[in-house]
């Protein structure tokens, strides 16, 4: 009777954990914009089968996820919510499989705690709300490990399920479970290349288990007992295992031969790091995800680390110990593999390690159940060997239990941790569109998400056309683009990879007039005006600023401008000596009450020539644009300029050629704004 009640309660808590997982994963599912990788997923999945295969072969990811999305979108549509829901399904299933794994290795209390940890995991929640393959490779990996444990018969049945242990053991090694193992492992490999670490740790773990099983075989006690009969089970396990690995290898070999070379041509994706740095970063991400600063994450990560270590305890039960060995191998071997690979080509990216999180969370749950047993499984003995440190361990448990909250709150509500907001960028561009405008997209990976959100008629210019870019050809392409559009919106992303020499920005700084430069996550939106057909005459000035800088003259666009136009201005600098500080230039449009109605602040030459790189005797042409946005009333406006220190905002005094001070700014002309 008591066992039935406890069984009912445990099932109730399992359902609660799954409900929590589902709620957290669908909450605000469509609130954030797709970022460029998600846009690439949608664009590739919308193609036919041959195009998906060829596109994936040129990418860094195998094609299985794209095929899943390909068949999913016609059923649900391609809104952000609909396409991300495919990842929600995998995220919830990961929680369920985590529970099953923990119960198979340990008991239902550990299983329920592990399920709750997985349900609340900010790291898993994040990738369960992304149109990418990382939560799916985590699911396939968890299913593969679960099937491996079942087919080898190494898991301990829970005490409350001991009556069914014989029937469960009878199912070990069945064709269905073997097929599940093989299918899940192949699916993981065809979902993400880093799943090779799954095959690696499973084989290393199997070798260890198999050697232990060989050593545990007893010698025959009579002449009538054949020693071969005692070896039949290990030999059968080895045979089945080798056949399974052969099938997995042969199934993945065609794709490796077709697309494997892409892996060796991929550049480094992170800065170099040592092993301790990697382990600490991984502990932080596994504990609190991606949306908590290092200071706030420190105590929570330490609590998870303590629980993880407690979860490694050795017992007298060999089956449970084998489960611990498997989970530790699962948790550490992929991390060590990333470290070894990164010795030659730094490759730290935490999302590659998402497939490790079920093992980590199960061991953390086991550690928590040891510190405070009886949370769910009330028949367990509540004896704890740490009574003298009771409050310390209660604090550790509390930090682990509530440590998810700040990270989840930041993920859902703090713009600093949101995905790159292409939706807002394209909405801003489309709302201000005018005939002739153009859009520059500087990285190939952006073009799909830009097309997903682009609703206007502006032409898209994808530059540079080659990688790495060739200087002369790219400069000519920029010139050709500027000849076709009077106003340009530029979307910059991953410039270090697409245009490391900044050929495009440098040419735009020389030929166009930057009027806006703003960040949206990791994406930058800049607005440029193009040289008008008629410009005002140049004015000689020779006003001296501090630090050896002379404003030799300027050329201001004297035309009548309309709302939406970019007012163009060129400042000519002459250097007496090399400046010791970084300075910014401000250009303001002032109304009759000296109120700034439009402005452009930035470092010289389109932010490409910081003043500490200037040299004595150099002459510099420095272009600026002022975007006259909607809301500026028709009338006459004055243009003022000046320079200030980048570190503290202190303006530099200006001295006229006759030695008289003209203050910290200079009015250089008047323009008329028309409606």
N, C-alpha and C positions, 0 to 999 in steps of 0.2 A: 504494500500500500504506500509506504513512505517513498520507495523507489519510484513508483508510478507518479507520485506528486512531484518529486524532484525532476523526473524526466519531463513532465509537462512544463515545469518552470523553466528548465533549460531551453526547451524548444521556444517558449515564449520570448526569452531573452535573445535567442538567435533571430527570431522574426523582428524583434525591435532593432537589432543591429542592422539588419538588411533594410528595414524601413528608414533608419537614419541615413544609411549609405545612399539610398535612392533620393531622399529629400535633399541632402547636401549636394548631390551631383546634378539635380535638375534645377536647384535654386539659382536664379539669375543666369540660366544657361545661355540665353541669347543676349545678355546685357552687354558683353564686351564684343568689340570688333574682331573679325577674323584678322589674323596677322599673316605675314607673307607665306609662311610654310603651310598654313591652313588653306590659303588661296591656291597654292600649288596642288594640294591634295584634291580640292574640288575640281580644278581645271583638268588634272590628269585623269581623275575618276570619270569625268564626263566623256572621255574619248572611247573609241572602240577597243576591243581586246588587244589587237596588234599594236595600237598606239600606246596603250598602257604598258605593255611589255617593253617596247622600245624606249618609252619615256623613263620607266623605272631603271632600265639598264644604264641609262646615262646619269642617273641620280645616285644617291648614297643609300637608297632603301630598296629592298625587294618589292615585288608587286602585289602580294596577297591583300594587304589592307586596301589598296586602291581598287581591287576587284570587289571587296566587300562593300566599299563605298559606292562603287559603280552600280551595284544592284540595289543598294539601299536608297539612293536619291530618287529614282523614279517612283518609289513607294511613298515617300514622305515629303518630297520637295527639297529645295536647296537653301532654305533660310538658315541662319546661324543655329537656331534652336534645333531644327530638324536634322541637319547633318551632324551636329555634335551629339545627338542622342544615341548614335551608334556607339560612341565611346562610353556613354553612360551605362549602356547594357554591359559592356565588358567590365566597367568599374564595379558594378554591383555584383557581378559573377565572381570577381576576384575576392570580394569579401566572403562570399559563400564558400569558395574553394579554400580560402585561408582557414575558415572554421573547420572544414573537413580534414585538412592536413594536420592541424593542431590536435584535433580529436583522435586522429589515427595514430599520432606519435605519442600523445600524452593523455590528457583526460578532458572532460567537457568544460571544466572550469577554465583551463588554459585556452581552450577553443573559443569560449564565449568572450573572454578578455581580448584575445587576438582579433576576433571579429569586430569588436568595438574599436580597437586601435585602427584596424584597416578602414572601418567606416568613417572615422573622424580624420584619418591621415590627410593633412593638407597637400602632401606630395601626390598622393593618389587622386584626391579630389581635383587638383589642377589638371592632371592629364586625362581624367575622366570627363573633362569639359573642353577637350581640344580635339579638333578634327585631324588627328594624327594617329600613328600606329603604336605609341609607346604603352598605353594601357592594354592594348590587345596582345602585344608580345609578353606582357606580364601575365595575362590570363593563360595564354598557351603554355608558358613556362610553369605556372602553378599546376596546371592540369597534367603536364608531362611529369613533374616530380611526384604528384599524387599517384599517377598510374605506375610509375617506377616503384614506389614504395609498396604498392599493392601486389604487383606481379612478382616481386622478390620475396614477399611474405615477411618483411622485416619490421612491420609496425606492430605495436602492442595494442591489443584490444582494451578498451576502457573497462574498469571493474564493473560498471553498471551494465555492460554489454557482454559479460563473460559467457552468458548462456548461448550467445549467437556466435562466439568465437570460432567454434568448429565449422559452422556453415560458412563463415567468412573465409576461413583458411581453405575450405574446399574450392573456393572460387579463384584462389591465387593462381596466376599463370594461365587463366582462361584466354581464349582467342580474343574475346571482346576487349579485355583490359590491355592486352598486348597491342591490339590495333589502336586503342585510345592513346597509348604511350607513343607509338610510332607516328600517328597522325598529328598529335599535339606538338611533338618535337619538330616534325617537318613544317608545321604551320608556323612555329616560332621562328625557324630559320628563314622562311619565306616572308616573314613580317619585318624582321630587323636583323641585320648582320651580326649585331652584338650577341644574338642568341647563340653564337658559337660557344660562348662561355657557359651556357646551359649544358651543351653536350660535353664540354670539358669537365665541369665539376661532377656531372652525373657519372662519367666514366671513371674519374678518379675515386669517387665515392664507391662505385660498384667494385673496383679493384680492392679497395680496403675491406669492404664487407665480405667479398669472396674469400680473401686471404684469412679473415677471421673465421669464416665458416669452415674452411679447410682445417685450420688448426684445432677447431672444436670437435672434429670427428674423432670418435673413440676407436681404438684398435679392436679387432675381433677377439672375442673371449673364448672361442672354441675352434677346433679344426673344421667344423661344419659351417662356420660363418665366413662368407667371402668378404675380403676387404673391399672388393669393388662395389658391393652393395651399399656400403656406407658412403661411397663417393658419388653415387648416382645423382643425388639431389644437387650438389655443387656443380657437377659436370653438366647436368641439365640446365641449371641457371646460367652457366657460362655459355652454353650453346645457344640458348634462347637470346641471351643478351647480345652476343656477337651477330646473330642473324638480324636482330632489331637494329643494331648500329649499321650493319651493311645496307639494310633497306633505307634507313635515314640518309646515309651517305650517297647511295645511288640516286635517291630521289632529289637531292639537292645539287648533285654534280652537274647536271645540264645547265642550271642557272649560273653556277659558279663559272663554268667554262664560257658562258655567254656574256656575263657581265662582271666577273670577278676583278678584271683589271682596273675597274673604276675605284676599287678600294685602295689601290696602291698609288693612285694619282691624286688622292684627296689631300689638301694642305692641312697643316696644323690648325687646330681649332681652339687652342687655349695657350696660356703662358706655361712655361715649365713649372713643375712643382715637385716636392719631395713626398715620400710615402706618408709621413706623419701629417703633412698638410692635407693630402688626399683623404686620409682616414677621418680627420676632423671635419672636413667639408662634407663628406658623406654622412657622418653622424648628424650634423646639423640639418642637412636636407631631409634625411629619413625621419628625423624627429619633428621638425616644424615646417618643412617645405621650403618654399622659395620667397615667402612674403613676410619675413621678420628679420630685422637688423641683427647683426652679430651680437651686440650687447644684450639685447632682450632674449636672444636664443640661447645664450650661454648656459644659464641654470637649467633650462628645459632639456637641452642636449645632454648635459651632464647626468641628469636624472635618467634619461633613456639609456645612456651608456652604462650606468650602474645596474639598471634592471637587465640589460643585455648580458652583462657579465654574470649576474646571478642566474640567468637563464641557462648558463653553460654547465650547471652542476652535473656531476657524475653520480649515478645511482648504482644499486646492485642489480637492476633490471637491464639485461643486455639489449633487449629490443628497444627500450627507451633510449639507451645510450647510442644505439645505431641511428635513431631518429635525430638525436642531438648532433652527431657527426655529420649527417646529411645536411641539416639546417646550417651548421657552421660553415660547411663547404659552400653551400649555396650563397651564404651571406658574404663570404670573404674572397672566394676564388675569382668572381667577376671583377671585384675591386682591384685585386692584385694583378689581374690580366690588364686592366686599364692602365695601371702604373707601369707595367713592363712595356706595353706598347708605347706609352708616352715617353719612355727614355729616348726613343728615336724620333718620335713625332708627337708632341704634346696633344693629347686627345681627351682632356677632361670635359665631360658634359654630363651633368647629373641625371638627365633624363634617360641616358643609356643604361643607367643602373636601376631604373624603376623596377625591373624584373626581379630584383633582389629583395624588395621590400616585404613580401610575405614572410620570408625566412626571418628577417630582422624583427618584424612585429610579433611573430610567434615566440621567439626567444625572449623578447621583452615581456610579453604576456606571461611566459613561464616564470621569469624573474619576479614579476609582481605577485603572482600566485604564491610564490615561496615566501615573500615578505609578509603578505597578508592573506593567508589561505582562508578558504571558506566563504569567499565573496558570493559565488554562485553555487558551488558544490558543497552543500552544508554538511555532508557526512564525512568530509575530510577532517583529519585531526588538526586543530589550530595551533599546534606546538611550533614556536618560532625560536630559533637559536640566537636571536638578536634583541632580546628584551632590554638589554642595557642601552641600546641605541634606538629604542622604540620610536621616539619622536623624530629622529633623523630619517628613519626609513618611512615613517608616515609622510614626512615632507617630500621625500623622493616620489612616493606613490602619488601624492596630490599633484606634484608638478607634472608627472606623466599623464595624469588623468585630465587635467585642465589645460595642459600646455598647447593643445591644438587651437584653443579659442582665439588668442591674439592673431595668430597666423591666418586663420580662416576669416576673421574680421577684416584684416588688411586685404586679403585676396578679393573679397567681395566688395569692399568699399573704398579702398585707398587707391587713387589714380597712379601712385608711384609704382604699384605692383601690377597694374593692368597690362594686358597685351597691347602691342602697338596699335594705335587707334587710326587705322586706315579709313574706317567709316567716317570719322569726323573730318579727316583730311580731305577726302573726296567730296564730302558734303559741303565743306567750306569752299572748295574750288568750284564746284558746280553752281553753288548759290551766287558766286561772283563772276560767272562766266560772261565773256563778251566775244563778239565775232572776232576771229583771228587768234584768240588765245591758244597756247599750246601747253602740253604737260610733258616734262622731262622725267623719265624713270631711269635711275642710274644703275640699278642692279637687276639682272635678269630674273631673280627670284621674286621680285615685287610685281612683275607685270600681271600675273594672274589675279592677285588680290586687288590690284588697281582696276582691272577690267571688271571684277566682280561688283565693285561699288561704283564704278564710273557711270554716270547717267547723262553727262553732257555730250556735246558734239566736238569737243576739243580734240585735235589729233594728239596721239601719243608718240613721243620720241624715245626710243630705247637706246641709250648710249652708256658706255662705249659699245661698239658693235663687235669687238673682239676682246679676248681675254688671254694674256694681259694686253691692255690697250696699246696701240701704236700711236706715238705722239702726233706726228704730222697728220695722219688720217683722222684722228679723233678731233684735233683742233679744226680741221676742215669741216667735219660733221657738225661741230658746234656752230661754226659760221653759217653753214647752210640752214641749220635750224633757226637761227636768229633772223635770217633773211625771210623766213616764212611766218613769223609771228611778232606782233608788236608788244606782247606781254607774255611772260613765261612763268609757269608754276613748276618748280623743280622738287621732286620727291627723292631725298637722299637716304640710302640705307646701306650699311656694310661697305662704306667707301673704302675701307682698308683693303678689302678683297677685290672689289669691282674696279677701283680707280686709285690704287695706292699712291700714285704720283700726283693725284688731284689735277689731272690734265683738264678735265671738264670745268671744275670750279675756277681754276686759274684763268682759263680762256674766257669764261663768263665774267670774271672780275675785270678783265681787260676790255671786253667788248659790250658788256651790258651793265645795268645799274640795279644792284640788289636793294630791294625795298623792305623785305620781310625775311626773317630767319627764325623759325620757332620749332621747338622739339615737341613731338607727340610720342612719348615712350622712347624707343630707340630709333625713331624715324624723324627726319628733319624736313620741314616744308619751307622752301624759300620762294620768294616772288621777285621777278626781275622785270625791269622796264628795258626797252630797246632804244637805241639812239634815234631820236626823232629826225624827221627830214630837215627841219630847220632848228638850229640852236643859236643861242645868244652869243655875242662876241666874248672872247676871253678878256678878263680883267687882271691887270698886273697889280700886285698888292705889296709883297715883301713885308708882311707882318711877322714879328718874331714871337715865338712861344718859348717857354722854358725848355731846358735840356737840349739846346742846339737845334731846334726845329724851326724852320721858316716856312710860312705859308706864302709861296711865291705868287700865287694867283688862283683864279677860279673861272669856271665857265658854267653859267646857270642857264637852264632851259627857260627862255623868256616867252614862250608861247602862252596863249590862253589854254588852260587845261580844264578838263571835265572831271566830274566825280568818277572815280574808277581808274583814272590815268595815273601813270607814274611820273612824277616830276624828276627830271634828271639833273645831276650836278656832278662836276668834276673838280676836285681840289688838286692843286699842284704843290707838292712839298719839295723843299730843298734842305739838305742836311749839312749843318756846320760840323757836327760831331755825332758819334753814335749814341743814341739815347740809352740811358741806363735803366729806364722803367718801361713797362708796357702801358700804352695809352690807347684809349678809345676816342672815336670822333662822334660827336652828336650833330645832327642836322634836324632842326625844328621848323615847323610851319606854325606861325603865331597869328592869332586873330587880333582885332583892334584892342582887346583887353589883355594882351600878352599871354593868352592861354594857348598852350600847345594843343593843336588839333590833329597833328600828324607828325611823325618823327621817324628817324632811322638812326639807331646807335649801333656801332660796331667797330671792330678793329679794321685798320686800313686795307684797301684793295680787296674788298669782299671777304674780309677775315682771313686772307691768305698771306699777308705780310705783317706780322706783329712788329712793333716798333723796335724791339731789341735786336731785330735782324737787319735794321737799316744801317747803312754805312756812310761815313763822312764823305761829302761831295756828291752823293747820290741824288738824283731827281726822280720823283715818283708821281705818277698820275693815279689819282684815287677816285673811283666812281662811287656815287651814292644815288639811291632812288628814294623818293618819298611817295608812298601809295596814298592817294587821296580817296579814302573809303567813303561808303555811303554814310550819311549823317553830317558831312561837312557842308555847311551852307554856302551858297554862292556869295562871292565878295572878293575883296582884296586881302591878301595875306603876305606877311613878311617872312623871309627865310633867314634864320640865324644858324651860325655854326660855332664850334668850339671843340676843345679836346680836354679829356680828363684822365686821371690815373685809373687803371683797370682794377687796382687792389682796393682803393678806398673812395673813389668817386670825386676826389678833389680836382677842381678845374684848374687848367693852366692859365696864367695871366697872358694877355696879348699886348704887344707893344708895337705901335706904328713905326714906320721908317724914320719919322722925325723924333723918335724917342718918347713920345707921349703914350701913356697907357690908354688902352681902349676897353679895359675890363676883362672879364673872363669869357666873353662871347662877342661875335661880330655879326651884325645884320648886313647881308650881302645883296639884298634885292627884294622886289615885290612881284608877286604873281597874282593873276586873276583866276578864280575858280568859277566855272560855269556849270549850270545844271545840265 
